[in-house]
Amino acid sequence: MAIAHITLVTRDLARFQDFFREALGWQPINRPGNIAVNAAWLLIAPGQELHLLEVKDYQPSNTEKEYGRHIAITWPVAEYESLKGRLLKLGAEIIAAERPTPFPRFFFRAPDDYIFEVVPE
């Protein structure tokens, strides 16, 4: 079993889509024509997608944090520093982990306050 897609809501679809494309390389793909809201689909990896829905009055949850709701992704450890630099350049906040682990990792706050954890691949 694998996760086919994750859906996130955003106040600014173009900004959110551009952030993920530029920071993580997730590319736009065709979305179905049966959705009535402004939306975008991004390919994360074969068989894995991020679906973005624009809702202008969206308010983030206050549970976005390490010990709360966050999304973890893997990334080559050798490219951590370049990823951090890209994320900072795009306006993301880098957040240190609150608890130690035997492997390197970090968190970042994406647009609309979503928290992502980056762990070694």
RATA-V374988 format. One record per residue. N is the residue number from 1. PSI is psi in radians with two decimals (NA if undefined). Layout:
[[N PSI] [N PSI]]
This chain:
[[1 2.51] [2 2.76] [3 2.18] [4 -0.76] [5 2.80] [6 2.40] [7 2.24] [8 2.58] [9 2.52] [10 2.68] [11 -0.41] [12 1.62] [13 -0.83] [14 -0.77] [15 -0.78] [16 -0.80] [17 -0.80] [18 -0.68] [19 -0.89] [20 -0.59] [21 -0.83] [22 -0.67] [23 -0.80] [24 -0.10] [25 0.27] [26 2.13] [27 2.47] [28 2.50] [29 2.90] [30 2.39] [31 2.76] [32 2.70] [33 0.17] [34 0.43] [35 2.28] [36 0.00] [37 2.83] [38 2.17] [39 2.84] [40 2.57] [41 2.36] [42 2.42] [43 2.08] [44 -0.90] [45 2.93] [46 2.15] [47 0.05] [48 2.25] [49 2.73] [50 2.18] [51 2.25] [52 2.30] [53 2.29] [54 2.15] [55 1.87] [56 -0.56] [57 0.34] [58 2.39] [59 2.22] [60 2.70] [61 2.64] [62 0.16] [63 0.16] [64 1.77] [65 3.09] [66 -0.82] [67 0.96] [68 -2.62] [69 2.13] [70 2.89] [71 2.25] [72 2.36] [73 2.72] [74 2.66] [75 2.49] [76 2.19] [77 -0.54] [78 -0.31] [79 0.21] [80 -0.87] [81 -0.70] [82 -0.62] [83 -0.79] [84 -0.76] [85 -0.78] [86 -0.80] [87 -0.80] [88 -0.75] [89 -0.58] [90 0.09] [91 0.15] [92 2.68] [93 2.20] [94 2.31] [95 2.18] [96 2.58] [97 2.55] [98 -0.39] [99 2.54] [100 2.61] [101 2.82] [102 0.09] [103 2.70] [104 2.62] [105 2.81] [106 2.93] [107 2.72] [108 2.63] [109 2.04] [110 3.05] [111 2.63] [112 0.39] [113 0.29] [114 2.46] [115 2.30] [116 2.45] [117 2.40] [118 2.10] [119 2.71] [120 2.55] [121 NA]]
